[in-house]
Each structure stands twice: as structure tokens, then as C-alpha cells.
Amino acid sequence: MITVDIDSPSKAKLLSTYRKALSYGRTKVTKTAHGGFHLRIDSDIEDPLEIIRIRRLLGDDPKRIEHDKILILLGHPELANRLFEAKKVNGKYVKERPFEMEGDK
């Protein structure tokens, strides 16, 4: 699986990223508590550095990419490429919500 965090509420950016992501596999989109989007791409790619390269091409959060590169270089690739499904907002946990792309069924 390849994961991408888009910290922008821009649906144009989401659509552009989503279209590119489809070339790597079936893609699920969720809307985050802070108004951005998460993409989870079903892919057979397992090489952690190749996944980082693809995430960079798709516009993933640069700080997230750098953090994950460090994890990989320290020998902990299993800790990289993760997304949180809930965040604490105003003292309460808020879960991300499914976001249906136009044309998805």
C-alpha cells in the first residue's frame, strides 16, 4: 500500500493527485479532520524507497516524506508510510470520513 497526505482542502489538487495515483492501483480517498485528504493506494510495490519516490511524485507532505526516509535509513521501514485515521481536535477525537470521487461507485 502507498499512502499520501494532502494537507490542502483544494479539490483541484486532490483530483490531480487522484488521477496520478490510479496508475499505481485502486485508490481510496478520505477527508481528514483538518480539511485535507488521505489517499490509500492498493499497490504491489514493496520497496520502501520506491514508495517514497512515488509519494513525492504524488505531492505527499514533504515533512512526512523526510520523516519516513529517516525511519527507513534507521532500519525501521515498517514504521514508515502510515496515516492516522483520527486526530484530536478541540479535545475530541475526530475520525477521517470517506470521500467519494466523482465517478466512483
N, C-alpha and C positions, 0 to 999 in steps of 0.2 A: 504494500500500500504506500502511496505517496500522499502526503498531506501538505496543504497550502493554507496560509493565514493571510487574508487580505484585510488590512486594517482600515480600509476606506469604505464608506457607505455607497460609493459610486457603482450604480448598476451597469454603467458602460464598461468600467474596469472589470467588474465581475464577468460580464458577457464575453469580453475579450479573453480573459483567463480561462473561462469555462470552455470556450471553443478550442483553445490550445490544449487544455487538459484532456479533452476527449480523444486526442491522438494517442494518449498513453493508456487509456482504459475507461471503463464505465465510471462516471463521476457523480458523487453525491454532494449537494450543497446544503449548508446550514447557515442561518443568520445568528451572529453572536449577540451577547447581551449588550455589547458596546456599539452595535450597529454595523460591524464589519461582517465578513463571511469566512467560513471554513470550507475547503474542498477536500474530499477524500476520494482518491483515485485508485480503483482496483487495478493493480499492475503486477506483473510477474517480476519486475525489476527488483533485485535484492541487494545489489552493491550500494552501500551507504553513500559513497562519494558520487556515484551516478545519480542517486536520488537527490542529493544536494544540488547537483548541476541542473537537474530538471526543475527543481523548486525555484532556483534562481531564474531560470528562463521563464517560469510562470509568474514571476513577480512576488514570490513569498517574502514575508517580513525579513529584511536584511539582518536585523539583530538576532532573530530566531535562527537564521541560517548560520551565522557566525558562532552562536552558542552550540548548535548541533555539530559543527565542524570540530570544535574543541572536544566535545564528548567523544566523537569518533576517533580523533587523534590520541585521546587518552585511553582508548581501548574499550569504550562503552557505547558501541553503536546501537545497542538495544534501548538506550535512553533517548536517542535522537528521533526526530520525525514524529513527535507526539503533539496532539492537540487536546486541550481541556474542554470538556463538554459543558461545564458550568463555571461561573465566576461569581465572586461576592460583589454585589452592587448595593450600596446603602444598607449594609448589614445583613442582606439576604442573598442566598444563592439563587442565581438565575440561570436556567439551562438554555443552551442554544436551541433554536427552532428550525424545523425543516423548512427549506426554501425551494419551491418548485420553479425550475427554469421553464420558460415558455417552450412548449412542445414536448415536455416530459410527461409521461403517464405513469 
